[in-house]
Amino acid sequence: MADKLHFSLVSPERELYSGLVDQVDAPGTEGDFGVLAGHAPVMATLREGRVIVRNEGRETIYDVKGGFADVTASGLTILAEQAAPAVV
């Protein structure tokens, strides 16, 4: 089994997602980026776009408008200015 990444997506209203996942793709202001378990520490600003959470062959998608992504040894936390489940 591959390593899992702990991911948390938080908006000012509530925490929308928290759990172990395979990968998260996010809309950075300097380009989209993906995060897997073991990723080097980084902090990035986010633009409006979609956060795609990939786990066990399924995707969960959220629309975000701005915020920050913080990758540490313990996982990825996204603090979004606005976030909601995407309508697909």
C-alpha positions in Angstrom: 0.0 0.0 0.0 1.3 3.4 -0.9 1.8 6.1 1.7 -1.2 8.4 2.4 -1.2 12.2 2.7 -3.2 13.8 5.6 -5.3 16.5 4.0 -7.4 19.2 5.5 -9.5 21.8 3.7 -10.7 24.7 5.9 -12.9 27.7 5.0 -13.8 30.5 7.4 -17.2 28.8 8.0 -16.1 25.2 8.6 -13.7 22.3 7.8 -14.9 20.8 4.5 -12.5 17.8 4.4 -10.1 16.1 6.7 -8.6 12.7 6.1 -5.9 10.5 4.5 -5.8 10.7 0.7 -3.6 9.6 -2.2 -3.1 13.0 -3.8 -4.4 16.6 -3.9 -4.2 19.0 -6.8 -4.6 22.7 -6.1 -4.8 25.9 -8.2 -1.7 27.9 -7.1 -1.2 31.5 -8.2 2.0 30.5 -9.9 0.5 27.4 -11.5 -1.5 24.3 -10.5 0.4 21.8 -8.3 -0.1 18.3 -6.9 0.9 17.0 -3.5 1.6 13.4 -2.6 2.7 11.9 0.7 6.4 12.8 1.4 6.2 16.1 -0.5 8.8 18.7 0.4 7.6 21.5 2.8 6.2 24.5 0.9 3.7 27.3 1.3 1.8 28.6 -1.7 -1.0 31.1 -2.4 -4.1 29.9 -4.2 -6.1 31.5 -6.9 -9.7 30.8 -7.8 -10.1 27.2 -9.1 -10.7 23.6 -8.2 -9.1 21.5 -5.5 -9.2 17.9 -6.6 -8.8 15.2 -3.9 -7.8 11.8 -5.2 -8.3 8.7 -3.1 -8.8 5.1 -3.8 -9.6 5.8 -7.5 -12.2 8.4 -6.7 -12.1 12.2 -7.0 -13.8 14.7 -4.7 -13.8 18.3 -6.1 -14.1 21.6 -4.3 -14.3 25.1 -5.7 -12.0 27.6 -3.9 -11.5 31.3 -4.2 -8.1 32.3 -2.8 -6.2 31.2 0.3 -3.1 29.4 1.2 -1.7 25.9 1.0 0.7 24.7 3.6 2.6 21.4 3.1 4.5 20.2 6.2 5.8 16.8 7.3 2.4 16.1 8.8 0.4 16.8 5.6 -1.3 19.4 3.5 -3.6 22.1 4.9 -5.5 24.5 2.7 -6.9 27.6 4.3 -9.4 28.9 1.7 -10.9 32.4 1.6 -14.1 30.6 0.2 -14.6 27.0 -0.5 -17.6 24.7 -1.4 -18.2 21.3 -2.9 -18.1 21.7 -6.7 -21.2 21.1 -8.8 -20.1 18.8 -11.5 
